[in-house]
Amino acid sequence: MYTSGVWMVKEGHEDEFARTWQESVDKLSLEFPGITFRLMRNQENPRRFVSVGGPWRNAEQIAQARSLPSYQESMAEVERILESGEISNYELVAEVS
């Protein structure tokens, strides 16, 4: 399983968002080693970001991560600088490398 977020950041807060996101996943990676987190920024619209995390073992592990106080605190910080945001869980269907 993978997690993904689509984020539209308030103008002027792009660097703050990236820094806060990085701090949040640094903490998560200590709790959940083996999970890779990526943050990508849209070249045409630098206020738009996409994040991906995984692979997670299952939905329960994702729920456990999201229930951590450190995750909830980080999300509260992120929410104040967002215009919009959506997080989702995904199941891997195909992969090519």
C-alpha positions in Angstrom: 0.0 0.0 0.0 1.0 3.6 -0.6 -0.1 6.9 0.7 -0.3 10.1 -1.4 -1.2 13.7 -0.7 -2.0 16.5 -3.1 -1.3 19.9 -1.6 -2.1 23.4 -2.7 0.0 25.8 -0.5 -0.9 29.4 0.2 1.2 31.8 -1.8 4.5 32.6 -0.1 4.5 29.5 2.2 6.0 27.0 -0.3 9.4 26.7 1.5 7.7 26.5 4.9 5.5 23.7 3.7 8.4 21.7 2.3 10.3 22.2 5.5 7.4 21.2 7.7 6.6 18.2 5.5 10.3 17.1 5.8 10.3 17.4 9.6 7.1 15.3 9.8 8.3 12.5 7.6 11.7 12.5 9.4 9.8 11.6 12.6 7.7 9.0 10.8 10.7 7.3 9.2 12.1 6.7 12.7 8.8 5.0 13.7 8.4 3.1 10.4 11.8 2.3 8.9 11.6 1.0 5.4 9.0 3.4 4.3 10.2 5.8 1.6 8.6 9.3 1.5 8.8 11.6 -1.5 7.7 15.2 -2.0 7.4 16.6 -5.5 6.7 20.1 -6.6 4.9 21.0 -9.7 7.1 23.0 -12.1 4.2 24.9 -13.7 2.6 25.8 -10.4 5.1 25.9 -7.6 2.4 26.1 -5.0 1.2 22.6 -5.9 2.9 19.6 -4.3 2.4 15.8 -4.4 3.7 13.5 -1.7 4.0 9.7 -1.8 4.9 7.3 0.9 5.4 3.5 0.9 5.3 0.7 0.7 3.3 0.2 3.8 2.5 -3.3 5.0 -1.3 -2.7 5.3 -4.0 -0.1 6.0 -3.6 -0.7 9.7 0.0 0.4 9.6 -1.0 3.6 7.9 -3.7 4.2 10.5 -1.2 3.6 13.2 1.1 6.3 11.7 -1.7 8.8 11.3 -2.7 8.2 15.0 0.7 9.3 16.3 0.6 12.6 18.2 3.7 13.8 16.2 1.9 13.2 12.9 -1.3 14.9 14.1 0.7 17.9 15.3 2.6 18.2 12.0 -0.7 18.0 10.0 -2.1 20.8 12.2 1.0 22.9 11.3 0.6 22.1 7.6 -3.1 22.8 7.5 -2.7 26.4 8.5 -0.6 27.1 5.3 -2.7 25.2 2.9 -5.4 26.3 0.5 -6.4 22.7 0.1 -5.1 19.2 0.7 -6.2 15.7 0.2 -4.6 12.4 1.4 -5.4 9.0 0.0 -4.4 5.4 0.3 -3.5 3.4 -2.8 -3.0 -0.3 -3.6 -0.2 -1.0 -6.1 -1.6 -2.4 -9.3 1.4 -2.4 -11.6 5.1 -1.5 -11.5 7.7 -1.3 -14.2 11.4 -0.6 -13.6 
